[in-house]
Amino acid sequence: MYTVTKRERTVTLIGIMVALLLGALDQTIVATAMPKILQDLNGLSLYTWVVTAYLLASTAMIPIYGKLSDLYGRKVVVLIGVVLFLLGSILSGQSRSMVELIIFRAVQGLGSAGIFSTAFTVIADLFAPAERGRYQGIFGAVFGIASVIGPWLGGLLTDNLSWRWVFYVNMPVGLIALLLIVLQMPPLKPALHKKVSIDWLGSVTLLVGILPLLLALSLGGEEYPWASWQVLGCFGLSVVGILSFIVVERRAEEPIIPFDLFKNRTYVIGNAGSLLLNGVAFFGAVVFLPIYMVMVVGVSATSAGLTIMPLTLGLVVASLISGQVVSRTGRYKALLLVGTVIVLGGYILMLGLTTTSTRWDVTWRMIILGLGIGPALPIFNLAIQNAVSPREIGAATSSTLFFRQIGSTVGIAVFGTILATVLSTRLPVYMPQELRGNGMGAMTFNMGQLESGNVTSAGDQIKAAMDDTYTKIQAAFTKDDPDAKASLLASPQVPADMKALLQSGGIAGQVKAGMDAQLQGISLALMSGKPAALQALLADPKLPPPMKDQLEKIPPAALANPQAVKGILAGIRQGMEGALPAAIAQATQAALTQIRTAFDQRAVTLTTEVTTALKKALTEAVLRVYFWGIFAVIAAFLVTLFIPEIALRKSNAHAGAAAAEGMPPVDDASDGGPGGMAGEVAPATPASPEK
């Protein structure tokens, strides 16, 4: 039996924490660099697949890695995970196309699954349940720290070096983890009394069941409608795969997920509570908040990722404290219930956000949410590990992480659908009245635009509509285009006075009517033969200066001669007819310039009104997400009420806790040392809190 020294235990913990930080950082650091990556690789249309490929590989492989670690040891699995992750990092940094990046991100996902599935299991191997709380709290805090420094580091590397360095930076961190694990981590390998084999058929059916499910949840409502044949086909294939997996696993000698675990109340209830609280509720609280912060509160897109820092702060503090409390008291159920109640209160408080909320209004609410979620992250896992047989602790721990990942994917899909549905139905209600009749009231914005704050498409659509209307007005006024006239007269956006002008002959008709009226006034004044009538005409401020000069030259004696008056009027008429085309052109240009200026000003005003409408609709959509999230939290509370509270074992020797939960008791002699790793590892000292 191998004895784990204190040095090996400490260095192993550090190595696993570094590896865990490696995987956790990647989830936040890459997101910051994505805009630059999409620009360089020209891959906006494949954006979702970069995330989806990583999600598919990392989630689907978690339970398989967990079972492999139960069979062949934790060290070999975590080393495979780190090596695959580093290989994927190097290749991702070398990507020359989006297709290459997607493939290499999948390789990274395969590596991260090995890291995450093993990390919390190693704690169970090295420490008795009564001690694990404090260490699991520390490991949980690693995720919080990564979520804080990841966006900052990603922005720093992208802006000052290249987006490729968000992948290359994994190399020194990963090599440190490899060095510590290779040199100091014990094998943590089980004592196998018979030859075992990998459940290949179970692995294949699991992948057939899970990969289409994750694809449908990730792409449904975004790339494809929920009712499309692609999404429904994925769901159908997933059902077939999961049913096949259940049939295969019931007969397997070494099942990927032992079905005996589902006879364990703590395992079933703990996973249900973790799925609801750590998966659905947690991600519902944070995923869409940056959109609200960018679009409504007004923070910059580059700092949007840091908006969840207050939640992270509360989460880290609560996770560390709860781990210490559980280790000292040996009780965990009350902490889980209190944490769930705090989350419920945080969700209710989030319903108080408005379109005028400040960053501080969001910050203190997020801290409360973090304080509530913090205890759940390590304690659900601890309760499950404490209740299962040590020989199955790898499968139990990895499946807990797996179900939590499924919960987060389901939560994001459901809440994303709620957000999109409310946004699409409420946005037209708040749109300016004049935009509702031409289809622009149904403007849509994808999640990428909202996350980046890039809603210039709204202004672009408005300007394009204004330009189209202006082009028709120009054609109607300058070319007398009948189609343009008909379109303008039928448009509800064209003002009534503009329609009246079009119906009366446009600018040309208006100018000609003005000249005719002016000529008639001159004729009446001159034919009256009265000098006073001529003087009154000359005093008219509307009389054009050239015409005024011409009339001033008429001698008073000529007014008494009707023949002379007729000659003067004939000359004036001829001059006015000659000047008519130029007058029409000048008036048309002046009118078009005025219309162009008015349209540009109105476009700016409408864009502002649309942005305000978007803020109102988005606020309603986010609040609706939190409203429905409340029910997930309530469900988590009700489930947690029924979780058994089993005394935390003082050693890793299985003491029949599983039997108390409906599982057959385990022969301690066969499982022996830490985590069921008899024959390889034994604690150097009796299990007790280390000083």
C-alpha positions in Angstrom: 0.0 0.0 0.0 1.4 3.3 -1.1 1.7 6.0 1.6 0.9 9.6 0.5 3.3 12.0 2.2 2.3 15.4 3.2 4.6 16.9 0.6 3.0 14.8 -2.2 -0.5 15.7 -1.0 0.3 19.4 -1.0 2.1 19.4 -4.4 -0.6 17.3 -5.9 -3.2 19.8 -4.7 -1.3 22.7 -6.2 -0.8 20.8 -9.5 -4.4 20.0 -9.8 -5.4 23.6 -8.9 -3.1 24.9 -11.6 -4.6 22.5 -14.1 -8.1 23.5 -13.0 -7.2 27.2 -13.4 -5.9 26.4 -16.9 -9.3 25.0 -17.9 -11.4 27.6 -16.1 -9.4 30.5 -17.5 -10.0 29.3 -21.0 -13.7 29.6 -20.7 -13.5 33.3 -20.1 -10.3 34.4 -21.8 -11.2 33.2 -25.3 -14.6 35.0 -25.2 -12.8 38.4 -24.9 -10.7 37.7 -28.0 -13.6 36.4 -30.2 -14.4 39.7 -32.0 -10.8 39.9 -33.2 -10.7 36.2 -34.1 -13.8 36.6 -36.2 -12.4 39.6 -37.9 -9.0 38.0 -38.8 -10.5 34.6 -39.8 -13.6 36.1 -41.5 -15.8 33.6 -39.7 -18.8 35.4 -38.3 -21.2 32.8 -39.8 -19.3 30.0 -37.9 -19.1 31.9 -34.6 -21.5 29.7 -32.6 -19.6 26.5 -33.7 -16.4 27.7 -31.9 -18.3 27.6 -28.6 -20.4 24.6 -29.5 -17.5 22.3 -30.5 -15.8 23.0 -27.1 -19.1 22.4 -25.2 -19.8 19.1 -27.0 -16.4 17.7 -26.5 -16.0 18.8 -22.8 -19.5 17.8 -21.6 -19.9 14.5 -23.4 -16.6 13.1 -22.3 -16.9 14.0 -18.6 -18.6 10.8 -17.4 -16.4 8.6 -19.6 -13.2 10.2 -18.1 -14.7 9.7 -14.6 -15.2 6.0 -15.2 -11.7 5.6 -16.7 -10.2 7.3 -13.6 -12.0 4.7 -11.4 -10.5 1.9 -13.5 -7.0 3.2 -14.3 -6.3 5.9 -11.8 -6.6 9.7 -11.5 -3.1 10.6 -12.5 -3.1 9.0 -16.0 -6.5 10.6 -16.8 -5.6 14.1 -15.6 -2.3 13.9 -17.5 -4.1 12.9 -20.7 -6.5 15.8 -20.1 -3.7 18.4 -19.6 -1.7 17.1 -22.7 -4.8 17.2 -24.9 -5.7 20.6 -23.7 -2.2 22.0 -24.4 -2.1 20.3 -27.8 -5.5 21.9 -28.6 -4.1 25.3 -27.4 -1.1 25.2 -29.6 -3.2 24.1 -32.6 -5.8 26.8 -31.9 -3.2 29.5 -31.8 -1.9 28.3 -35.2 -5.4 28.2 -36.8 -5.6 29.7 -40.3 -9.3 29.3 -40.7 -12.5 29.1 -38.7 -12.9 25.4 -39.5 -9.4 24.7 -38.1 -10.2 26.7 -35.0 -13.4 24.8 -34.5 -11.7 21.4 -34.7 -8.9 22.4 -32.4 -11.3 23.9 -29.9 -12.9 20.5 -29.8 -9.5 19.0 -28.9 -9.2 21.5 -26.1 -12.7 20.4 -24.9 -11.6 16.8 -24.8 -8.7 17.9 -22.6 -10.8 20.1 -20.3 -13.2 17.2 -19.7 -10.2 15.1 -18.3 -9.1 18.0 -16.1 -12.5 18.9 -14.6 -13.7 15.3 -14.2 -10.6 14.4 -12.2 -10.0 17.5 -10.1 -12.7 17.2 -7.5 -12.2 13.4 -7.4 -8.6 13.8 -6.4 -9.7 15.7 -3.3 -11.9 12.7 -2.4 -8.9 10.4 -2.8 -6.6 12.5 -0.6 -9.0 13.6 2.1 -11.8 12.1 4.2 -15.3 13.6 3.7 -15.0 15.5 7.0 -11.9 17.3 5.6 -13.0 17.8 2.0 -15.2 20.8 2.4 -12.4 23.3 2.9 -10.5 22.0 -0.1 -13.5 21.8 -2.4 -14.3 25.4 -1.3 -10.8 26.4 -2.4 -11.2 24.6 -5.7 -14.5 26.3 -6.3 -12.9 29.6 -5.7 -10.5 28.9 -8.6 -13.5 29.2 -11.0 -14.4 32.6 -9.5 -10.8 33.9 -9.7 -10.6 32.7 -13.4 -13.9 34.6 -14.2 -12.3 37.8 -12.9 -8.8 37.7 -14.4 -9.9 35.9 -17.7 -11.6 38.8 -19.4 -8.9 41.2 -18.3 -6.0 38.9 -19.4 -7.8 38.1 -22.7 -8.2 41.8 -23.5 -4.6 42.6 -22.5 -3.1 39.8 -24.7 -5.4 40.6 -27.7 -4.8 44.3 -27.6 -1.0 44.2 -27.1 0.1 41.0 -28.7 -2.3 39.0 -30.7 -5.5 36.9 -30.2 -3.3 33.8 -30.7 -1.7 34.5 -27.4 -5.0 33.7 -25.5 -4.1 30.2 -26.5 -0.4 30.3 -26.2 -0.6 31.6 -22.7 -1.9 28.2 -21.6 1.5 26.7 -22.3 3.5 27.9 -19.4 0.6 27.3 -17.0 0.0 23.9 -18.4 3.7 22.9 -18.2 3.8 23.9 -14.6 0.8 21.7 -13.9 2.3 18.8 -15.8 5.6 19.1 -13.9 4.0 19.1 -10.5 1.6 16.2 -11.4 4.3 14.0 -13.0 6.8 14.5 -10.3 4.7 14.4 -7.1 1.2 13.1 -7.7 0.7 9.5 -6.6 -0.9 7.2 -9.2 -4.2 7.0 -7.2 -4.8 3.8 -9.0 -7.3 1.2 -7.7 -6.3 -2.3 -6.7 -7.9 -4.4 -9.4 -8.5 -8.0 -8.5 -9.7 -8.9 -11.9 -9.1 -7.8 -15.5 -11.4 -4.9 -16.5 -12.3 -3.5 -19.9 -13.6 -0.2 -21.1 -17.3 -0.1 -21.8 -16.9 0.9 -25.5 -20.5 0.3 -26.4 -21.8 2.3 -23.5 -19.4 5.1 -24.4 -20.6 5.2 -28.0 -24.3 5.1 -27.0 -23.7 7.9 -24.4 -22.1 10.1 -27.1 -25.0 9.3 -29.5 -27.4 10.4 -26.8 -25.6 13.5 -25.5 -24.0 15.1 -28.6 -27.3 15.6 -30.5 -29.0 16.8 -27.3 -26.3 19.5 -26.7 -26.4 20.4 -30.4 -30.1 20.9 -30.3 -30.0 23.0 -27.1 -27.1 25.1 -28.4 -28.4 25.8 -31.9 -32.1 25.8 -31.4 -33.6 29.2 -31.5 -30.3 30.7 -32.8 -29.1 28.9 -35.9 -32.3 27.0 -36.5 -35.9 27.4 -35.3 -36.9 25.0 -32.5 -39.5 23.4 -34.8 -37.0 22.8 -37.6 -36.2 19.3 -38.8 -32.6 19.8 -37.8 -33.4 20.5 -34.1 -36.2 17.9 -33.9 -34.0 15.4 -35.6 -31.2 16.0 -33.0 -33.7 15.6 -30.2 -35.0 12.3 -31.8 -31.5 10.9 -32.2 -30.7 11.9 -28.6 -33.8 9.9 -27.3 -32.7 6.9 -29.3 -29.1 7.2 -28.0 -30.1 7.7 -24.3 -32.5 4.7 -24.4 -29.8 2.6 -26.0 -27.3 3.7 -23.4 -29.7 2.7 -20.6 -30.2 -0.8 -22.1 -26.4 -1.3 -22.6 -25.4 0.0 -19.2 -27.8 -2.3 -17.4 -25.9 -5.2 -18.8 -22.4 -3.8 -18.7 -19.8 -5.2 -16.3 -18.2 -1.8 -15.8 -20.9 0.7 -16.7 -19.9 4.3 -17.5 -22.5 5.5 -14.9 -23.3 2.7 -12.5 -27.0 2.4 -12.2 -26.7 1.4 -8.6 -26.0 5.1 -8.0 -29.6 5.9 -8.9 -30.7 3.8 -5.9 -28.8 6.3 -3.7 -31.2 9.1 -2.5 -28.3 11.5 -1.8 -26.9 11.0 -5.3 -30.2 11.4 -7.0 -31.5 14.4 -4.9 -28.0 16.0 -4.8 -27.6 15.9 -8.6 -31.2 17.2 -9.1 -30.5 20.1 -6.7 -27.1 20.8 -8.3 -28.6 20.7 -11.8 -31.3 23.2 -10.8 -29.2 25.6 -8.7 -25.6 25.3 -10.0 -26.7 24.7 -13.5 -30.0 26.3 -14.5 -30.3 29.1 -11.8 -26.6 30.1 -11.7 -26.2 30.5 -15.5 -29.7 32.1 -15.8 -28.4 34.7 -13.4 -25.2 35.6 -15.2 -25.3 34.7 -18.9 -27.6 37.5 -20.0 -26.6 40.1 -17.5 -23.7 41.5 -19.6 -26.2 42.3 -22.3 -28.3 44.3 -19.9 -25.2 46.1 -18.6 -24.1 47.1 -22.1 -27.4 48.0 -23.6 -29.3 49.5 -20.7 -26.7 50.5 -18.0 -24.3 51.7 -20.6 -21.0 50.0 -19.7 -18.5 49.4 -22.5 -18.6 46.0 -24.3 -14.9 45.4 -23.3 -15.7 45.6 -19.6 -19.1 43.8 -19.9 -17.4 40.5 -18.9 -16.3 42.1 -15.6 -19.9 42.9 -14.7 -20.3 39.5 -13.0 -17.3 40.2 -10.8 -19.5 41.2 -7.8 -21.3 37.8 -8.1 -18.0 36.1 -8.3 -16.7 37.9 -5.2 -19.8 36.8 -3.2 -19.5 33.3 -4.6 -15.8 32.9 -3.7 -16.3 34.2 -0.2 -19.3 32.0 0.4 -17.7 29.0 -1.1 -14.6 29.3 1.1 -16.6 30.0 4.3 -19.1 27.2 3.7 -16.3 24.7 3.1 -14.7 25.6 6.4 -18.0 25.5 8.2 -18.9 22.0 6.9 -15.4 20.7 7.8 -15.8 22.0 11.3 -19.4 21.1 12.0 -19.9 18.0 9.7 -23.3 19.4 8.6 -24.2 20.6 5.2 -28.0 20.5 4.6 -28.7 23.7 6.5 -26.1 25.6 4.5 -27.6 24.3 1.2 -31.1 25.5 2.2 -29.9 28.9 3.5 -27.9 29.4 0.3 -30.9 28.5 -1.8 -33.1 31.0 0.1 -30.5 33.7 -0.5 -30.5 32.9 -4.2 -34.3 33.2 -4.2 -34.0 36.6 -2.5 -31.4 37.7 -5.0 -33.6 36.7 -8.0 -36.6 38.6 -6.5 -34.4 41.6 -6.0 -33.2 41.4 -9.6 -36.9 42.0 -10.6 -36.4 45.6 -9.3 -34.0 46.5 -12.1 -35.3 49.2 -14.5 -34.1 51.1 -17.6 -32.6 53.7 -15.3 -30.7 51.4 -13.0 -27.1 52.2 -12.3 -24.1 49.9 -12.1 -24.3 50.0 -8.3 -28.0 48.9 -8.4 -26.9 45.7 -10.2 -23.7 45.2 -8.2 -25.2 44.8 -4.7 -27.9 42.5 -6.1 -25.2 40.3 -7.7 -23.2 40.1 -4.5 -26.3 38.6 -2.8 -26.8 36.1 -5.6 -23.1 35.1 -5.3 -23.4 34.6 -1.5 -26.3 32.3 -2.1 -24.8 30.2 -4.9 -21.3 29.9 -3.3 -22.2 27.2 -0.8 -24.0 25.0 -3.4 -20.9 24.6 -5.7 -18.8 22.5 -3.3 -21.4 21.2 -0.9 -23.6 19.3 -3.3 -20.5 17.5 -4.6 -19.3 16.8 -1.0 -22.7 15.3 0.0 -22.7 13.0 -3.0 -19.1 11.9 -2.5 -19.8 11.2 1.1 -22.8 9.0 0.3 -21.3 6.7 -2.4 -18.9 3.9 -2.4 -15.3 5.0 -2.7 -14.8 2.6 -5.7 -17.4 4.6 -7.6 -16.4 8.1 -6.5 -14.9 9.0 -9.8 -18.1 8.1 -11.7 -20.2 9.8 -9.1 -18.2 13.0 -9.1 -17.8 13.2 -12.9 -21.5 12.5 -13.4 -22.4 15.3 -10.9 -20.3 17.7 -13.0 -21.9 16.2 -16.2 -25.5 16.8 -14.9 -24.5 20.3 -13.9 -23.2 21.0 -17.4 -26.4 19.6 -18.8 -28.4 21.9 -16.5 -26.5 25.0 -17.6 -27.0 24.1 -21.2 -30.7 23.6 -20.7 -30.9 26.8 -18.7 -29.2 28.9 -21.3 -31.4 27.4 -24.0 -34.6 27.9 -22.1 -33.8 31.4 -20.8 -32.3 32.4 -24.1 -35.6 31.5 -25.8 -37.6 33.5 -23.2 -35.3 36.5 -23.7 -35.6 36.3 -27.5 -39.4 35.8 -27.4 -40.1 38.7 -25.1 -37.7 40.9 -27.0 -39.4 40.2 -30.3 -42.9 40.7 -29.0 -42.3 43.8 -26.8 -39.9 45.7 -29.1 -42.5 46.6 -31.7 -44.7 47.9 -28.9 -42.1 50.5 -28.0 -41.0 51.4 -31.5 -41.9 54.8 -32.9 -45.3 54.9 -34.5 -44.1 55.8 -38.0 -41.8 52.7 -38.1 -44.6 50.2 -37.3 -46.3 50.3 -40.6 -43.3 49.4 -42.9 -42.0 46.3 -41.1 -39.3 48.1 -39.2 -41.2 47.8 -36.0 -40.2 44.1 -36.0 -36.5 44.8 -36.0 -34.5 42.0 -34.6 -31.0 41.9 -33.0 -28.9 38.7 -32.6 -27.2 37.9 -29.3 -23.8 38.9 -30.7 -25.0 42.4 -31.5 -26.5 42.8 -28.0 -23.5 41.4 -26.2 -21.2 43.9 -28.0 -23.6 46.8 -27.8 -23.4 47.0 -31.6 -26.9 48.0 -32.6 -25.8 50.3 -35.4 -28.0 48.1 -37.6 -31.0 49.9 -36.2 -29.6 53.3 -37.4 -28.6 51.7 -40.7 -32.1 50.3 -41.3 -33.6 53.6 -40.5 -31.2 55.5 -42.7 -31.7 53.0 -45.6 -35.5 53.5 -45.3 -35.0 57.3 -45.3 -32.7 57.1 -48.3 -35.2 55.0 -50.2 -38.0 57.5 -49.6 -35.7 60.4 -50.6 -34.7 58.6 -53.8 -38.4 58.2 -54.7 -39.1 61.9 -53.9 -36.2 62.9 -56.1 -37.5 60.8 -58.9 -41.0 62.1 -58.6 -39.9 65.8 -58.5 -37.1 65.7 -61.1 -38.4 63.0 -63.5 -42.1 62.9 -62.8 -41.7 59.2 -62.3 -45.3 57.7 -62.0 -44.1 54.6 -60.0 -42.3 56.8 -57.5 -45.3 59.0 -57.1 -47.6 56.0 -56.6 -45.3 54.5 -54.0 -45.0 57.8 -52.1 -48.8 58.4 -52.1 -49.4 54.9 -50.7 -46.8 55.2 -47.9 -48.1 56.0 -44.4 -44.7 57.5 -43.6 -45.0 60.3 -46.2 -46.5 63.5 -44.6 -49.9 64.7 -45.9 -48.5 68.0 -47.2 -45.9 66.1 -49.2 -48.7 64.0 -50.8 -50.7 67.1 -51.6 -47.7 68.6 -53.3 -47.3 65.5 -55.4 -50.9 65.5 -56.4 -50.8 69.1 -57.4 -47.9 68.6 -59.9 -44.9 68.6 -57.6 -42.3 71.4 -57.5 -42.8 72.2 -61.2 -46.5 72.7 -60.8 -46.0 74.8 -57.6 -43.5 77.1 -59.4 -45.6 77.4 -62.5 -48.7 78.2 -60.4 -46.7 80.8 -58.5 -45.5 82.5 -61.7 -49.1 82.5 -63.2 -50.4 84.1 -60.0 -47.6 86.7 -60.2 -48.2 87.4 -63.8 -51.9 87.9 -63.1 -51.2 90.4 -60.4 -48.9 92.3 -62.6 -51.5 92.3 -65.4 -54.2 93.7 -63.2 -51.9 96.4 -61.8 -50.7 97.6 -65.3 -54.1 97.3 -67.0 -55.7 99.5 -64.3 -53.7 102.4 -65.7 -53.1 103.7 -62.2 -49.6 104.6 -61.1 -50.7 103.9 -57.5 -51.4 100.3 -58.4 -47.9 100.0 -59.9 -46.3 101.4 -56.8 -48.3 99.0 -54.6 -47.0 96.2 -56.8 -43.4 97.4 -56.4 -43.8 97.5 -52.6 -44.7 93.7 -52.5 -41.7 92.0 -50.8 -42.4 88.8 -52.6 -41.7 90.4 -56.0 -38.4 89.0 -57.4 -35.7 91.7 -57.7 -35.2 91.3 -61.5 -39.0 91.7 -62.0 -39.0 94.7 -59.7 -36.1 96.3 -61.7 -38.1 95.7 -64.9 -41.3 97.2 -63.6 -39.5 100.3 -62.2 -38.4 101.2 -65.7 -42.0 101.6 -67.0 -42.7 105.3 -67.5 -46.0 106.4 -65.9 -47.3 107.8 -69.2 -47.2 104.2 -70.7 -49.8 103.1 -68.2 -52.4 105.3 -69.9 -51.7 103.6 -73.3 -53.4 100.2 -73.5 -51.3 99.1 -76.5 -48.1 99.9 -74.6 -49.4 97.9 -71.6 -50.1 94.9 -73.8 -46.6 95.1 -75.2 -45.0 95.3 -71.7 -47.1 92.4 -70.5 -46.1 90.3 -73.5 -42.5 90.9 -72.8 -42.9 90.1 -69.1 -44.7 86.9 -70.0 -42.1 85.8 -72.4 -39.4 86.5 -69.9 -41.1 84.5 -67.2 -41.7 81.6 -69.5 -38.0 81.6 -70.4 -37.0 81.7 -66.7 -39.5 79.0 -65.7 -37.2 75.9 -66.3 -34.4 77.5 -64.3 -36.8 78.6 -61.6 -38.2 75.0 -61.4 -34.7 73.5 -61.2 -33.6 76.0 -58.5 -36.8 75.5 -56.4 -36.5 71.7 -56.8 -32.9 71.7 -55.7 -33.7 73.9 -52.7 -36.7 71.7 -51.7 -34.7 68.5 -52.1 -31.8 69.9 -49.9 -34.3 70.9 -47.3 -36.0 67.4 -47.4 -32.5 65.7 -47.2 -31.6 67.7 -44.1 -35.0 67.0 -42.5 -34.6 63.3 -43.3 -31.1 63.1 -41.8 -32.3 64.9 -38.6 -35.3 62.6 -38.4 -33.1 59.5 -38.9 -31.0 60.5 -35.9 -34.1 61.2 -33.8 -35.7 57.8 -34.8 -32.4 56.0 -34.0 -32.5 57.4 -30.5 -36.1 56.4 -30.1 -35.4 52.9 -31.3 -32.5 52.6 -28.9 -34.8 53.7 -26.1 -37.3 51.2 -27.3 -34.7 48.5 -27.3 -33.7 49.3 -23.7 -37.3 49.1 -22.5 -37.9 45.8 -24.3 -34.6 44.3 -23.3 -35.2 45.2 -19.6 -38.6 43.5 -19.8 -37.0 40.4 -21.4 -34.2 40.2 -18.8 -36.7 40.6 -15.9 -38.8 37.8 -17.4 -35.8 35.6 -17.4 -35.3 36.3 -13.7 -39.0 35.8 -13.0 -39.0 32.3 -14.5 -35.6 31.6 -12.9 -37.4 32.0 -9.5 -39.3 28.8 -10.2 -36.0 26.9 -10.9 -34.7 28.2 -7.5 -37.9 27.2 -5.7 -37.7 23.7 -7.3 -34.0 23.5 -6.1 -35.1 24.4 -2.6 -37.9 21.8 -2.5 -35.6 19.1 -3.8 -32.9 20.0 -1.3 -35.4 19.7 1.5 -35.4 15.9 0.9 -31.6 15.4 0.7 -30.4 13.1 3.5 -27.8 14.5 5.9 -25.3 11.7 6.4 -22.6 12.2 9.0 -19.3 13.0 7.2 -16.9 10.1 7.5 -13.7 10.7 9.3 -11.8 8.4 7.0 -11.9 7.3 3.4 -12.8 3.7 4.4 -16.4 3.1 3.4 -18.5 2.8 6.4 -21.8 1.7 5.0 -23.2 5.1 4.2 -24.2 3.8 0.8 -25.9 0.9 2.3 -28.0 3.2 4.4 -29.1 4.8 1.1 -30.3 1.6 -0.4 -27.0 0.5 -1.9 -25.2 -2.8 -1.0 -22.5 -2.4 1.6 -18.9 -2.4 0.4 -16.2 -4.6 1.7 -13.8 -2.2 3.3 -10.9 -4.6 2.9 -11.2 -4.5 -0.8 -11.5 -0.7 -1.0 -9.1 0.2 1.7 -7.3 3.5 1.3 -8.3 6.9 0.2 -11.1 7.0 -2.3 -11.1 3.3 -2.8 -7.6 3.3 -4.1 -6.4 0.4 -1.9 -3.2 -1.2 -2.9 -1.7 2.0 -4.1 -2.4 4.8 -1.7 -2.9 5.1 2.0 -3.0 8.2 4.1 0.3 9.0 5.9 -1.5 10.0 9.0 -5.0 9.5 10.4 -7.6 11.6 8.7 -7.9 14.8 10.6 -7.7 18.5 9.7 -4.1 19.3 8.8 -2.4 22.0 10.9 
